Every structure is written in structure tokens, then in C-alpha cells.
Amino acid sequence: MKETPVNNSNDKVSENYTLEQKEISSSMVDSSDTNQILPDISYFATNKSDRFFVDFEDIVAAHPYVGANSPRPHNDAQVYFSNTDLRWLNATKPSDYPPIYAIADGFINMPEMGFYNVVDHSNSSPPWWHVAYVFTLKIAQSDGNFIDFIYQMEPYMIPELAGKSKDFYKQFILVENGQFVKKGDILGYMYVPSFEEMVGNKEASSHIAFSFIKQPKTVYVPAIFSEQIVKKFGEIYRNPSEGWESKSFGFDWNRARGLPDAMGWMINGDENPFNNNDLGVLLYDGIQDEKIDSKAMVHPHELGFNSEDILYQKYGWGDTLLENIIVNEDWQLLFAGIGGPMNLKFIIDENGSLRESQVFELRSGQNFSLNHKDNFIGNSSKFSISISDPDEWGWSLAFARADSEFTQPGTTRDIPPLCPPDCPPSPNPYKLKK
């Protein structure tokens, strides 16, 4: 059952920040009262919240906080929404859209332009940008600094370009700056646009980004949720509810493919809100997690072929030589790597002489990649495969019949974005200023 929206109050806090740059400064009008109310962040190491910030039936995919020790770090977690869901396409008022909940008791931080937070990609070619709306919730403190839970709603839309007013997102925010809210209160709603309203590219995916931040700008894993919630979260990021062929697929979904249940994966001590331990997985208190297996894997039958069409399959971690593979039918191949550096080479015997052919490569700094290759060695039915995986991130491969159906994620969306190209100039081109 969905809780009722929170009532607005008149309590105010002076606040101004640019969330996209993760630089938040806060000055409570009377921080002493707030300090007495908010617990130390260590409280949430063992007293987890049973209220996720959205309803799981409203999201289609997700990824956890992907830490500094991962192949390609990303300092927030995200949940994704379907742009073809009729609930959102037929919505007529904000409350028809997915509700956003308070995950704990706390105080709202709302920037003056929180309804129009520019997310800039002026350094892309072609350049583009979009508008998010954002607020944070002060839920704890640590060493005299507040810990905020960040809510950044990113529909991937420029309201004016979609025929809407600049303050369009204001109506989707129910709370005010400085307002005290209770766990489970509805703080706002997530606007989910149609594809015709979106900007970016065909791999953009409407989402909410979330994390902890220790003011002024230390970003932490948002490890506040109960084990039951994290397991639901893990299930949906490994198995998106619309499948990997969803039209709403975004390449950012790949950040979580094959990862174990976690709110944070491969983090360093600076990203750990409870202590300074490096961890492969953060789900609990930062101590119990040290015993959890952090290995990631997408098994061959999960790559995209029908299981009954698979002719040969293997998976593993680390450098591997698969010798004398025999596939007697015409084939196609899927190969997945969790992270780079990694490469796959075919070793083929041609009249007594061995020939090596590199087929796939993941460079250092790349995360999960799924690659497809049709038969390129003709009638040769016997060969070997060499896999280089020096960091032991993990790999998986499957040979299937040549006529087996396979849909590459990210190829099903058939409606182009409003821009780019020809986006209007960004009103805050901060990426060009760096």
C-alpha cells in the first residue's frame, strides 16, 4: 500500500548546491536541534530501512553504487523506468506517476533551482544536455557533518523543448526546503516522459540517481536498506522486468549485469559510510560484508540465446585456454566480459600451421560488454580459444546455432530523440569549464 503524501511545513533551511557536480554546502538555521534529532550514521549499519525510495513494481532496471575498485567506477546507484508503460503514458496529473518516498525520518534540503538542475554534456560530440530535478534528505550525521540521501530525478528531457514550461518539474515536488518528514512520506513523483519528449541518444534511460553524501562533498554507498530490499534490488538489476531487449534499455543498465546482491560493489574505504574498509560487496554493516563473495558473472544461458539452441558454453574468471573446441554446426557466438582489460582470441589450425585471430577486446576502464560474432572460420569445426582476463573480472561465452534468435540490447528503440543533434546551447556548460 502506498503512503499518503507528506504535508508541507513552513520550516526553512538556507541551502544552495549543484548536485550534478556533487558539491553540496549546507547551513541549517538551527543545526543544534537537528544534531539532537538525527542519529550517527553508524546507527544505520545495523538498523536498516524497510522503505525503499520507490515501489519495485514501478521500476524496470537498476544498478548499485559501482565503486572505485571496479573496472569503471560510477559514484551513485540508479533505478530505471519504462517509457512505454501505459500507466505513465496515460497519466494526467503528477500523482499518476511513480511516487518517491522518504527512506527515513529527516529534513529536506532543496536548492533554489532544484526543479531545473542542468545535467551538462557540452563536451560530447554533438553536445547536448538535459534537466533533472533534485533534493536531498538529511537522515544522519558523522563527525559534525550531515549525511544526506540524494534524490536526483533524470527524465532525460528539456521541458521547454518538449513544449512545457521551465518550471514544469515543480509540480512533481511535494516538499519544501527544511521540512521535517517521516519515513514512508511521499516526497514527490517521478515524471516519466514518452520517447518523443526525450533528449540524449537511443541509449538514454529515464532514472533516479541516489547515494549518500557527507557534506560538503564526500559520496558514500547508500547502504541503508534491509537485506530483503537489497535482494529485490539485485534481482531487478540482474533480470530487468522488461528484459534486456526493452525499448527503454540504456547502456548504464550494464553497470549491474551479473553483479551479486549489493548496494555497493568493489568500493574503497573512502566510499564506505560505516568504516574505512575496502569491500567487494556492501550490503550490511561493512564488517559482515567482508565474508561475502563479490565475484560477478553472467552465465552462458543468460547472454541472450535460447538455451535449447546453445551448442557449446563456458564461463570462468582469469586467463584461460579452451582447447580443441568442436562445433559441428554453423554457429554464432556471444562473449561477455565483466570488465577490462580482457581479450578473446581464436586459435585455428590451418594445414598444420596455427593462426591466431583476436575477436573481442575490452580495454582497461571498460565495464560489462556483450559482443556478438557470426561464424568467420567457414567449415572448420575444431579450434581453440585463448582468453586473457588478468584482473579476473569474469567472462562467459556461448556458441549457438546460426539461426538462433538474438536481440542486441539497445537496438529496439525506434523513435529518435528531440536532440542531439541541434540541441540549444547548455545554460550551464560546466563540463567545458573543467
VOLOGU-570174 format. One line per field, with one value per residue (C-alpha): z, x, y; residue number from 1. Coordinates in nm, 4 decimals. Last residue first. Layout:
<sites>
c3 = Z | ...
c1 = X | ...
c2 = Y | ...
nr = NUM | ...
</sites>
This chain:
<sites>
c3 = -1.6275 | -1.7959 | -2.0853 | -1.8372 | -1.6697 | -1.9738 | -1.7627 | -1.9905 | -2.2455 | -2.6031 | -2.7834 | -2.9027 | -3.2778 | -3.2931 | -3.0390 | -2.9854 | -2.9945 | -2.9536 | -3.2277 | -3.2014 | -3.2989 | -2.9751 | -3.0305 | -3.0791 | -2.7239 | -2.6179 | -2.9131 | -2.9998 | -3.0628 | -3.2452 | -3.3246 | -3.6994 | -3.6747 | -3.3989 | -3.0702 | -2.9300 | -2.5781 | -2.3856 | -2.0346 | -1.8721 | -1.5240 | -1.3576 | -1.3024 | -1.3226 | -1.5878 | -1.8070 | -2.1303 | -2.3061 | -2.5575 | -2.7690 | -2.9522 | -3.2845 | -3.4457 | -3.6802 | -3.9680 | -4.2301 | -4.2503 | -3.9915 | -3.9589 | -3.7899 | -3.6704 | -3.3811 | -3.0971 | -2.8063 | -2.4613 | -2.2570 | -1.8837 | -1.7719 | -1.9634 | -1.7824 | -1.9250 | -2.2751 | -2.3569 | -2.6666 | -2.8888 | -3.1956 | -3.1939 | -3.4597 | -3.4047 | -3.6817 | -3.6144 | -3.9066 | -3.9725 | -4.2717 | -4.0988 | -3.7296 | -3.5721 | -3.2452 | -3.1775 | -2.9495 | -2.6697 | -2.4893 | -2.1474 | -1.9736 | -1.8887 | -1.7134 | -1.6735 | -2.0097 | -2.2356 | -2.5494 | -2.7774 | -3.0781 | -3.3954 | -3.5456 | -3.8444 | -3.6977 | -3.5911 | -3.3050 | -3.1618 | -2.9177 | -2.9115 | -2.6238 | -2.4078 | -2.2717 | -1.9742 | -1.8054 | -1.5139 | -1.4171 | -1.5699 | -1.8186 | -2.0860 | -2.3455 | -2.6569 | -2.8896 | -2.7415 | -2.9305 | -2.6450 | -2.4098 | -2.6337 | -2.6898 | -2.4941 | -2.2534 | -1.9670 | -2.0823 | -2.0790 | -1.7161 | -1.6389 | -1.3577 | -1.0803 | -0.7929 | -0.4662 | -0.2370 | 0.1025 | 0.4080 | 0.4271 | 0.4253 | 0.7943 | 0.8697 | 0.6495 | 0.8298 | 0.5765 | 0.1968 | 0.0837 | -0.1558 | -0.2671 | 0.0275 | 0.1139 | 0.4823 | 0.6156 | 0.8403 | 0.8237 | 0.5224 | 0.2909 | -0.0146 | 0.1272 | 0.2187 | -0.1425 | -0.3167 | -0.5365 | -0.5386 | -0.3341 | -0.2556 | -0.3045 | -0.4322 | -0.6670 | -1.0037 | -1.3331 | -1.5197 | -1.2840 | -1.4849 | -1.7987 | -1.7172 | -1.7996 | -2.1645 | -2.1528 | -2.2239 | -2.2535 | -2.5705 | -2.3626 | -2.5187 | -2.1873 | -2.0422 | -1.9490 | -1.5771 | -1.5842 | -1.4573 | -1.2937 | -1.1880 | -1.0843 | -0.8712 | -0.7006 | -0.5902 | -0.4590 | -0.2667 | -0.1410 | -0.0124 | 0.1824 | 0.3247 | 0.4624 | 0.3124 | 0.4353 | 0.2272 | 0.0120 | -0.0839 | 0.0085 | -0.1632 | 0.0225 | -0.0914 | 0.1852 | 0.3410 | 0.3702 | 0.0658 | 0.0398 | -0.2991 | -0.5470 | -0.9208 | -1.0431 | -1.3990 | -1.7538 | -1.9879 | -2.2567 | -2.5076 | -2.8012 | -2.7503 | -2.5419 | -2.5473 | -2.4617 | -2.5392 | -2.8296 | -2.6188 | -2.3745 | -2.0482 | -1.6977 | -1.4319 | -1.0963 | -0.8128 | -0.4907 | -0.1228 | -0.0320 | 0.3387 | 0.4161 | 0.6818 | 0.8341 | 0.7022 | 0.8520 | 0.6082 | 0.5675 | 0.1996 | 0.0898 | -0.0087 | -0.2738 | -0.5842 | -0.9102 | -0.9611 | -0.9740 | -1.2703 | -1.5266 | -1.4049 | -1.7500 | -1.9091 | -2.1431 | -2.5218 | -2.5223 | -2.5941 | -2.2984 | -2.0621 | -2.1640 | -2.1088 | -1.9922 | -1.7052 | -1.4522 | -1.0911 | -0.8445 | -0.4894 | -0.2634 | 0.0904 | 0.3120 | 0.5885 | 0.7972 | 0.9304 | 1.2941 | 1.2830 | 1.1208 | 1.0961 | 0.9901 | 0.7795 | 0.5873 | 0.2774 | -0.0577 | -0.3449 | -0.7223 | -1.0556 | -1.3751 | -1.6997 | -2.0116 | -2.2060 | -2.5515 | -2.7468 | -3.0708 | -2.9874 | -2.6096 | -2.4064 | -2.3673 | -2.1805 | -1.8958 | -1.6438 | -1.5681 | -1.2436 | -1.3001 | -1.0187 | -0.7599 | -0.8640 | -0.5095 | -0.3749 | -0.1534 | 0.1523 | 0.3292 | 0.6928 | 0.8288 | 0.9160 | 0.6927 | 0.3319 | 0.2413 | -0.0614 | -0.4334 | -0.6012 | -0.9608 | -1.1805 | -1.1528 | -0.8591 | -1.1002 | -1.3082 | -1.6410 | -1.6747 | -1.9881 | -2.0972 | -1.7358 | -1.6618 | -2.0238 | -1.9606 | -2.2802 | -2.1252 | -1.8664 | -1.5563 | -1.4248 | -1.0785 | -1.0119 | -0.7767 | -0.7489 | -0.7825 | -1.1025 | -1.1256 | -1.4420 | -1.3790 | -1.0095 | -0.7250 | -0.7163 | -0.6571 | -0.8575 | -0.6490 | -0.7373 | -1.0739 | -1.1711 | -1.4067 | -1.4739 | -1.1984 | -1.0828 | -0.9398 | -0.7121 | -0.5400 | -0.4963 | -0.2076 | -0.0488 | 0.2947 | 0.5262 | 0.6497 | 0.8145 | 1.1812 | 1.1811 | 0.9892 | 1.0013 | 1.3545 | 1.2390 | 1.0502 | 1.3856 | 1.4631 | 1.3684 | 1.6357 | 1.8569 | 1.5581 | 1.4084 | 1.7170 | 1.7093 | 1.3354 | 1.3849 | 1.0523 | 0.8885 | 0.6717 | 0.3929 | 0.1100 | -0.1573 | -0.4300 | -0.6115 | -0.9532 | -1.0569 | -0.7217 | -0.7716 | -0.4306 | -0.2332 | 0.1019 | 0.3743 | 0.5686 | 0.6203 | 0.8376 | 0.6692 | 0.6508 | 0.3624 | 0.4350 | 0.3275 | 0.0639 | 0.1788 | 0.1917 | -0.0868 | 0.0000
c1 = 3.6656 | 3.4836 | 3.3526 | 3.1889 | 3.0225 | 2.8161 | 2.5334 | 2.2632 | 2.3530 | 2.3261 | 2.0103 | 2.0330 | 2.0956 | 2.1980 | 2.1139 | 1.8219 | 1.4487 | 1.5438 | 1.4837 | 1.1973 | 1.2722 | 1.4135 | 1.4958 | 1.8726 | 1.9928 | 2.0286 | 2.1253 | 1.8352 | 1.9190 | 1.7270 | 1.9085 | 1.9616 | 2.3375 | 2.3020 | 2.4519 | 2.8023 | 2.8048 | 3.0652 | 3.1205 | 3.3915 | 3.4991 | 3.6724 | 3.9865 | 4.2257 | 4.4412 | 4.1480 | 4.3115 | 4.1028 | 4.2503 | 4.0088 | 4.0831 | 3.9582 | 3.7772 | 3.4805 | 3.6489 | 3.3788 | 3.3983 | 3.6119 | 3.4027 | 3.0890 | 2.8870 | 3.0084 | 2.8228 | 2.9706 | 2.8336 | 3.0365 | 3.0409 | 3.2726 | 3.5541 | 3.8413 | 4.1138 | 4.0144 | 3.7722 | 3.8715 | 3.6942 | 3.7891 | 4.1671 | 4.2703 | 4.5578 | 4.6738 | 4.8355 | 5.0003 | 4.9319 | 4.7094 | 4.5248 | 4.4832 | 4.2826 | 4.3458 | 4.0613 | 4.1453 | 3.9465 | 4.0506 | 4.0235 | 4.1328 | 3.8617 | 3.5376 | 3.2528 | 3.3267 | 3.0643 | 3.1014 | 2.8156 | 2.8943 | 2.7154 | 2.7248 | 2.7141 | 2.7069 | 2.9806 | 3.1239 | 3.4396 | 3.6581 | 4.0117 | 4.1479 | 3.9865 | 4.2819 | 4.2018 | 4.3310 | 4.1087 | 3.7491 | 3.5110 | 3.2396 | 3.1841 | 2.9248 | 2.8880 | 2.5962 | 2.3319 | 1.9986 | 1.7993 | 1.9063 | 1.7595 | 2.0393 | 2.0636 | 2.3571 | 2.1712 | 2.2355 | 2.6083 | 2.6157 | 2.6536 | 2.9053 | 3.0270 | 3.2516 | 3.1970 | 3.1743 | 3.0586 | 3.2856 | 3.3929 | 3.0242 | 2.9841 | 3.2142 | 3.0762 | 2.7429 | 2.5212 | 2.5041 | 2.8437 | 3.0195 | 3.3829 | 3.4832 | 3.7668 | 3.7322 | 3.7219 | 3.4174 | 3.0378 | 2.9799 | 3.2180 | 3.3145 | 3.6508 | 3.7293 | 3.7227 | 3.4257 | 3.4027 | 3.0196 | 2.7786 | 2.4097 | 2.4683 | 2.3285 | 2.5905 | 2.6717 | 2.5935 | 2.4851 | 2.4974 | 2.6848 | 2.5163 | 2.1983 | 2.4036 | 2.3746 | 2.0094 | 1.7168 | 1.3754 | 1.2983 | 1.3433 | 1.5656 | 1.7411 | 1.4139 | 1.1077 | 1.1412 | 1.5178 | 1.6908 | 2.0264 | 1.9251 | 1.5785 | 1.7042 | 1.9654 | 1.7066 | 1.4800 | 1.7803 | 1.8627 | 1.5071 | 1.5094 | 1.8548 | 1.7263 | 1.8262 | 2.0700 | 2.3771 | 2.3626 | 2.7342 | 2.9111 | 2.9994 | 3.2132 | 3.1150 | 3.0365 | 2.8692 | 2.8655 | 2.6739 | 2.4734 | 2.3587 | 2.0734 | 2.0183 | 1.6585 | 1.6097 | 1.4887 | 1.7166 | 1.9458 | 2.0760 | 1.8806 | 2.0531 | 2.0137 | 1.6750 | 1.3319 | 0.9830 | 0.9020 | 1.0267 | 0.7444 | 0.8401 | 0.8461 | 0.7986 | 0.8957 | 0.6709 | 0.7295 | 0.8136 | 0.5684 | 0.6093 | 0.7366 | 0.9892 | 0.8788 | 0.9443 | 1.0821 | 1.0794 | 1.3966 | 1.3350 | 0.9877 | 0.8208 | 0.5710 | 0.7935 | 0.6286 | 0.4547 | 0.7938 | 0.9014 | 0.7321 | 0.9171 | 1.0640 | 0.7219 | 0.6445 | 0.6573 | 0.9110 | 1.1991 | 1.0894 | 1.0979 | 1.4451 | 1.4057 | 1.6095 | 1.3719 | 1.6534 | 1.5319 | 1.8157 | 1.7333 | 2.0376 | 2.0375 | 2.2176 | 2.4713 | 2.5311 | 2.8724 | 2.9811 | 3.1883 | 2.9038 | 2.5389 | 2.2171 | 1.8990 | 1.9254 | 1.7118 | 1.8255 | 1.6541 | 1.6651 | 1.5070 | 1.6884 | 1.7226 | 1.9051 | 2.2194 | 2.3689 | 2.6908 | 2.7483 | 3.0047 | 3.0113 | 3.1878 | 2.8622 | 2.7134 | 2.5545 | 2.2967 | 2.1117 | 1.9130 | 1.5766 | 1.3331 | 1.6091 | 1.6629 | 1.6628 | 1.8223 | 1.6037 | 1.7390 | 1.4618 | 1.4989 | 1.4851 | 1.2968 | 1.3990 | 1.3662 | 1.1361 | 0.9370 | 0.9109 | 0.5781 | 0.5691 | 0.3344 | -0.0435 | 0.0129 | 0.1620 | -0.1570 | -0.2888 | -0.1087 | -0.1850 | 0.1792 | 0.2834 | 0.0462 | 0.0807 | 0.4417 | 0.6362 | 0.8958 | 0.9797 | 1.1614 | 1.5141 | 1.6732 | 2.0236 | 2.3220 | 2.5818 | 2.9542 | 3.0296 | 3.3535 | 3.4610 | 3.6533 | 3.5587 | 3.7880 | 3.6430 | 3.2921 | 2.9823 | 2.6868 | 2.4095 | 2.2325 | 1.8681 | 1.6007 | 1.2241 | 1.0872 | 0.7291 | 0.6633 | 0.9626 | 0.7981 | 1.0341 | 1.2511 | 1.2837 | 1.1205 | 1.2471 | 1.5319 | 1.8280 | 1.9181 | 2.2535 | 2.4846 | 2.2079 | 2.3016 | 2.6609 | 2.5401 | 2.5024 | 2.1401 | 1.9468 | 1.7363 | 1.9979 | 2.2015 | 1.8866 | 1.8301 | 2.1919 | 2.1713 | 1.9490 | 1.9157 | 2.0888 | 2.3831 | 2.4597 | 2.7087 | 2.6812 | 2.9331 | 2.8402 | 2.8881 | 2.5401 | 2.4144 | 2.4826 | 2.4273 | 2.2391 | 2.0686 | 1.9316 | 1.6819 | 1.3149 | 1.0295 | 0.6998 | 0.5525 | 0.4110 | 0.2080 | 0.3638 | 0.1862 | -0.0070 | 0.1588 | 0.1274 | 0.0000
c2 = 2.1902 | 2.4778 | 2.2676 | 2.0331 | 2.3310 | 2.4261 | 2.5738 | 2.7192 | 2.4491 | 2.5714 | 2.4525 | 2.0925 | 2.0651 | 1.6993 | 1.5899 | 1.6259 | 1.5532 | 1.1877 | 0.9282 | 0.6758 | 0.3130 | 0.1720 | -0.1958 | -0.1854 | -0.1144 | -0.4751 | -0.6991 | -0.9284 | -1.2938 | -1.5642 | -1.8871 | -1.9392 | -1.9824 | -2.2383 | -2.1231 | -2.0784 | -1.9348 | -1.7382 | -1.6014 | -1.3915 | -1.2859 | -0.9912 | -1.1983 | -0.8988 | -1.0684 | -1.1798 | -1.3021 | -1.5646 | -1.8094 | -2.0128 | -2.3372 | -2.4710 | -2.7629 | -2.7352 | -2.5517 | -2.5114 | -2.1341 | -1.9551 | -1.6376 | -1.7749 | -1.4774 | -1.2626 | -1.0929 | -0.8985 | -0.8168 | -0.5684 | -0.5114 | -0.2303 | -0.0628 | 0.1097 | -0.1137 | -0.2099 | -0.4865 | -0.6809 | -0.9313 | -1.1387 | -1.1601 | -1.4132 | -1.6558 | -1.8894 | -2.2268 | -2.4066 | -2.7738 | -2.7121 | -2.4263 | -2.4986 | -2.2144 | -2.0312 | -1.7880 | -1.4965 | -1.3326 | -1.0158 | -0.8575 | -0.5384 | -0.4837 | -0.5621 | -0.8116 | -0.9716 | -1.1235 | -1.3351 | -1.4354 | -1.6556 | -1.7637 | -2.1086 | -2.3424 | -2.6912 | -2.9344 | -2.7304 | -2.8905 | -2.6991 | -2.8367 | -2.6327 | -2.3646 | -2.1667 | -1.9432 | -1.6281 | -1.5285 | -1.5987 | -1.8510 | -1.9331 | -2.1966 | -2.2884 | -2.5032 | -2.5793 | -2.3472 | -2.3571 | -2.5167 | -2.2367 | -1.9670 | -1.7165 | -1.3910 | -1.3988 | -1.5669 | -1.9264 | -1.8521 | -1.7334 | -1.3650 | -1.3491 | -1.1215 | -1.2261 | -1.0379 | -1.3402 | -1.2141 | -1.2589 | -0.8928 | -0.7963 | -0.8831 | -0.5907 | -0.3105 | -0.3162 | -0.4974 | -0.4848 | -0.3626 | -0.6006 | -0.6207 | -0.4069 | -0.1678 | -0.0892 | 0.2679 | 0.2352 | 0.2828 | 0.5098 | 0.3179 | 0.5243 | 0.6363 | 0.2759 | 0.1590 | 0.0050 | -0.3036 | -0.3197 | -0.1046 | -0.1569 | -0.5271 | -0.8559 | -1.0035 | -0.8402 | -1.0145 | -0.7031 | -0.4080 | -0.1453 | -0.2792 | -0.0839 | 0.2270 | 0.1253 | 0.2251 | -0.0051 | 0.1650 | -0.0292 | -0.3442 | -0.6151 | -0.6757 | -0.7960 | -0.5895 | -0.6739 | -0.6332 | -0.9513 | -0.8797 | -0.5284 | -0.6482 | -0.9354 | -0.7209 | -0.4636 | -0.7364 | -0.8752 | -0.5260 | -0.4806 | -0.8071 | -0.7312 | -0.4024 | -0.0680 | 0.1971 | 0.1205 | 0.4336 | 0.3997 | 0.7217 | 1.0488 | 1.3039 | 1.6549 | 1.9084 | 1.7290 | 1.3551 | 1.2379 | 0.9201 | 0.7933 | 0.8100 | 0.8578 | 0.8369 | 0.7187 | 0.7753 | 0.5776 | 0.7179 | 0.4582 | 0.5999 | 0.9310 | 1.2424 | 1.4091 | 1.2735 | 1.4048 | 1.1663 | 0.8734 | 0.9443 | 1.1058 | 0.9522 | 1.2214 | 1.0760 | 1.1903 | 1.3796 | 1.3469 | 1.0725 | 1.0007 | 0.6498 | 0.7531 | 1.0813 | 1.4300 | 1.7527 | 2.0447 | 2.2480 | 2.3272 | 2.2319 | 1.9061 | 1.7952 | 1.8006 | 1.6841 | 2.0212 | 2.1918 | 1.9738 | 2.2014 | 2.5126 | 2.5845 | 2.5417 | 2.2529 | 2.2161 | 1.9313 | 2.1709 | 2.3857 | 2.0845 | 1.9628 | 1.5889 | 1.2940 | 1.2001 | 1.2460 | 1.2595 | 1.3170 | 1.2027 | 1.2251 | 1.0839 | 1.3336 | 1.2768 | 1.5904 | 1.6821 | 1.7042 | 1.3871 | 1.1943 | 1.2906 | 1.1257 | 1.1492 | 1.4765 | 1.4239 | 1.5600 | 1.7370 | 1.7206 | 1.7873 | 1.6981 | 1.8915 | 1.7738 | 1.8480 | 1.8052 | 1.8468 | 1.6514 | 1.5321 | 1.5396 | 1.8113 | 2.0048 | 1.7098 | 1.9055 | 1.7953 | 2.1200 | 2.1173 | 2.2857 | 2.1941 | 2.2246 | 2.5852 | 2.7264 | 2.4104 | 2.1880 | 2.0069 | 1.8162 | 1.7107 | 1.3576 | 1.0419 | 0.7536 | 0.6321 | 0.9204 | 0.8073 | 0.8859 | 0.8073 | 0.6772 | 0.8868 | 0.9272 | 1.1660 | 1.4189 | 1.4522 | 1.3183 | 0.9848 | 0.7817 | 0.7400 | 0.6790 | 0.3926 | 0.2796 | 0.1789 | 0.2573 | 0.4891 | 0.2249 | 0.3482 | 0.2999 | 0.2896 | 0.4248 | 0.3998 | 0.6743 | 0.7256 | 0.5359 | 0.3398 | 0.1526 | -0.1717 | -0.1663 | -0.0574 | 0.2963 | 0.1684 | 0.0861 | 0.2042 | -0.0402 | -0.0698 | -0.0659 | -0.2000 | -0.1960 | 0.0289 | 0.0919 | -0.2559 | -0.2043 | 0.0912 | 0.3844 | 0.5115 | 0.1706 | 0.1517 | -0.1256 | 0.0931 | -0.0751 | -0.0557 | -0.2389 | -0.0045 | 0.2562 | 0.3644 | 0.4132 | 0.7230 | 0.8988 | 0.9707 | 1.2873 | 1.4580 | 1.6224 | 1.7345 | 1.8885 | 2.0997 | 2.2185 | 2.2921 | 2.5931 | 2.7746 | 2.4834 | 2.5732 | 2.3288 | 2.3071 | 2.0415 | 1.9716 | 1.6507 | 1.8151 | 1.7065 | 1.8266 | 2.1946 | 2.3496 | 2.6127 | 2.5752 | 2.8064 | 2.5942 | 2.6729 | 2.5458 | 2.6385 | 2.2907 | 2.0886 | 1.7774 | 1.4488 | 1.2457 | 0.9385 | 0.6009 | 0.3467 | 0.0000
nr = 434 | 433 | 432 | 431 | 430 | 429 | 428 | 427 | 426 | 425 | 424 | 423 | 422 | 421 | 420 | 419 | 418 | 417 | 416 | 415 | 414 | 413 | 412 | 411 | 410 | 409 | 408 | 407 | 406 | 405 | 404 | 403 | 402 | 401 | 400 | 399 | 398 | 397 | 396 | 395 | 394 | 393 | 392 | 391 | 390 | 389 | 388 | 387 | 386 | 385 | 384 | 383 | 382 | 381 | 380 | 379 | 378 | 377 | 376 | 375 | 374 | 373 | 372 | 371 | 370 | 369 | 368 | 367 | 366 | 365 | 364 | 363 | 362 | 361 | 360 | 359 | 358 | 357 | 356 | 355 | 354 | 353 | 352 | 351 | 350 | 349 | 348 | 347 | 346 | 345 | 344 | 343 | 342 | 341 | 340 | 339 | 338 | 337 | 336 | 335 | 334 | 333 | 332 | 331 | 330 | 329 | 328 | 327 | 326 | 325 | 324 | 323 | 322 | 321 | 320 | 319 | 318 | 317 | 316 | 315 | 314 | 313 | 312 | 311 | 310 | 309 | 308 | 307 | 306 | 305 | 304 | 303 | 302 | 301 | 300 | 299 | 298 | 297 | 296 | 295 | 294 | 293 | 292 | 291 | 290 | 289 | 288 | 287 | 286 | 285 | 284 | 283 | 282 | 281 | 280 | 279 | 278 | 277 | 276 | 275 | 274 | 273 | 272 | 271 | 270 | 269 | 268 | 267 | 266 | 265 | 264 | 263 | 262 | 261 | 260 | 259 | 258 | 257 | 256 | 255 | 254 | 253 | 252 | 251 | 250 | 249 | 248 | 247 | 246 | 245 | 244 | 243 | 242 | 241 | 240 | 239 | 238 | 237 | 236 | 235 | 234 | 233 | 232 | 231 | 230 | 229 | 228 | 227 | 226 | 225 | 224 | 223 | 222 | 221 | 220 | 219 | 218 | 217 | 216 | 215 | 214 | 213 | 212 | 211 | 210 | 209 | 208 | 207 | 206 | 205 | 204 | 203 | 202 | 201 | 200 | 199 | 198 | 197 | 196 | 195 | 194 | 193 | 192 | 191 | 190 | 189 | 188 | 187 | 186 | 185 | 184 | 183 | 182 | 181 | 180 | 179 | 178 | 177 | 176 | 175 | 174 | 173 | 172 | 171 | 170 | 169 | 168 | 167 | 166 | 165 | 164 | 163 | 162 | 161 | 160 | 159 | 158 | 157 | 156 | 155 | 154 | 153 | 152 | 151 | 150 | 149 | 148 | 147 | 146 | 145 | 144 | 143 | 142 | 141 | 140 | 139 | 138 | 137 | 136 | 135 | 134 | 133 | 132 | 131 | 130 | 129 | 128 | 127 | 126 | 125 | 124 | 123 | 122 | 121 | 120 | 119 | 118 | 117 | 116 | 115 | 114 | 113 | 112 | 111 | 110 | 109 | 108 | 107 | 106 | 105 | 104 | 103 | 102 | 101 | 100 | 99 | 98 | 97 | 96 | 95 | 94 | 93 | 92 | 91 | 90 | 89 | 88 | 87 | 86 | 85 | 84 | 83 | 82 | 81 | 80 | 79 | 78 | 77 | 76 | 75 | 74 | 73 | 72 | 71 | 70 | 69 | 68 | 67 | 66 | 65 | 64 | 63 | 62 | 61 | 60 | 59 | 58 | 57 | 56 | 55 | 54 | 53 | 52 | 51 | 50 | 49 | 48 | 47 | 46 | 45 | 44 | 43 | 42 | 41 | 40 | 39 | 38 | 37 | 36 | 35 | 34 | 33 | 32 | 31 | 30 | 29 | 28 | 27 | 26 | 25 | 24 | 23 | 22 | 21 | 20 | 19 | 18 | 17 | 16 | 15 | 14 | 13 | 12 | 11 | 10 | 9 | 8 | 7 | 6 | 5 | 4 | 3 | 2 | 1
</sites>
